[in-house]
C-alpha cells in the first residue's frame, strides 16, 4: 500500500454510548481515488464509525482514537471545525433518501443549499450548475426534477438527487451508507456504475457501507468486515471474496441464495460461527405435488385516478394492473418479480380485496370474491393473509409483540367460546417458538427487537389464523443477507409442515429463484413472462427478464 497515496488514516477508533462500546479499536486507511467497502450486519458499527468521522453522532457518544485527513485529526474537531469539513471535504449519501430529503422543499433548492459559497445575484448560474450536475448523475428531465418535490420522483431518482447533493462541492471523500439496499437490482446496478464513473472523473475516494458482499464485489478495491463493533478481517477485495479467512466472512458470502443450485436450506452466519458442517449441498427442495387451483385470476385490472373533473368524473387514470390472468395452485410458491412501480404490491393487495379492482374477477376455490359482501369477505380473511415489507411500520409500537400476534384471534374469534384467553395465549406462545421467538419476549415492544425478529413477529401474526394463502410482499428485502437466509429457511420449514401456499413478491431474482416453484415477471402492470425458475434463468424470453437477471450482483 502506497503511504504517499493515503488520504484518510484511521487508528484505534472506538465509540461508546453511555459507557457501552459499540465500535472497538478499528483501524484502516483510505487511498486517493479508491473505494473501501465496509461490510457487516446491522448493529456491527459500520454506520456509527463513519458518522464519527463527520461529527454527526449525538452528544452522549464518546469517541476516541485518531482519524487523520491529511494533517487534521477529525476526532478532535469542534462543531465549527466540522462545518468546514462536512460537504466540502467529506460528504455522505444516506441510506433512505425519502427521509433524508426535505418533503416540503424542491429537489433543486435542497442541492443549492449545499453550495459552500453562494454569491448573491448569481442564481441563474447556480441553477444551471445544479442542473448540469443532475445530468451528470443521469437524472432524466433535470430541469423538471429541479422544480419537483421528493414525492414526485422515483426511489432511484431520489437517490441520484442525494448523490448530486453529496458531490456539489467536489469532496475528497464520499461516504455511501447502504445507498442501494432498498432499490431494485436494475436501479442498484445503475447507481453502482454511476458511482464508479463519477469516481473516475473526479478522483473521489469512497467509503461504501453495505451488508451485501455481492454488492461490494461490484465496486470495492479493499474490504473491511465488521462484526459486533470489531474489525474481523480486511484486505484487497479479491482476497476477501475468494479466500476469506474468518468464519463470519465465509458465512456472509454463503448465505446469499445461489443461482446455480437450490439447496434444501440456506447456510447462515450462525452455522459458520458455530462450526456446523455446511459443505454438503442438497440437490433441491422437495416439491409438493400440485392438484387443485386455490386462486384463479381472470383479466384483472386496477386503475388509479390521477385527475378528476370538477364534478368528480375521472379525467386521467393510471393502470396499476393491466388485464392479467393466472392461477395459484394449492401448496406451491408462486414468485412475482419486477421493478418498483410495476404493480406487484397492487396485485397482491387486490387479491385480498384490500384495494378494489376496476375489472376482471378473482376466485378462491371456485368462489368469486367480487360479489362477496364486507361481512362475507371478513369471514374469509383468516384464510388469506399478508406479510408486509416493512416490519416496523406494520406493527403497532404501543402494543407488545405478544398482543400483536394475538390480535387476529381477538378480531376473528372474539365470540368463539372455545377460544378462551388461556387458549389464545397458549396458541401465541406455541407459534412464537415455531418462528424462533423466545416465549419470554411476549411482553417486549417492537422497538426492543431487531429487524429480523420483528419480521418473525409479522410472520407469526399472519400465520396465527392458519391461512391457506400467504402473500409475502417484499418480506425480506430490507433484511441483512444473514437474517434473510434465516427467514427464508423459516418460511420453507413452515410451508413444508403446514402446506401453506405462498405468493412471493420481490424484486430480488436470486431470492425468488430459491423460493419459487414458478415465477411470473411483471412489467408496467402486465405479466410479460412466466415459467419455472430454471427455465426462466437459463432461457429468458424477453429483454426485460434478461435485464433483471444481468443486474443480479455476482461475486
Secondary structure, 3 states (H helix, E strand, C coil): CCHHHEEEEEEEEEEEECCEEEEEEEEEEEECCCEEEEECCCCCCHHHHHHHHCCCCCCCEEEEEEEEECCEEHHHCCHHHHHCCECCCEEEECCCHHHHCCCCCEHHHHHHCCCCCCCCCCHHHHHHHHHHHHHHCCCCCHHHHHCCEHHHCCHHHHHHHHHHHHHCCCCCEEEEECCCCCCCHHHHHHHHHHHHHHHHHHCCEEEEEECCHHHHCCCCCEEEEEECCEEEEEEEHHHHHHCCCCHHHHHHHHCCCCCCCCCCCCCCHHHHHCCCCCCCCCCCCCCCCCCCEEEEEEEEEEEEEEEECCCCCEEEEEEEEEEEEEEEECCCEEEEECCCCCCHHHHHHHHCCCCCCCEEEEEECCEECCCCCHHHHHHHHHHEEEECCCCCCCCCCCCEHHHHHHHHHHHHHCCCCCCCHHHHHHHHHHHHHHCCCCHHHCCCEHHHCCHHHHHHHHHHHHHCCCCCEEEEECCCCCCCHHHHHHHHHHHHHHHHHHCCEEEEEECCHHHHHHHCCEEEEEECCEEEEEECHHHHHHCCCCHHHHHHHHCCCCC
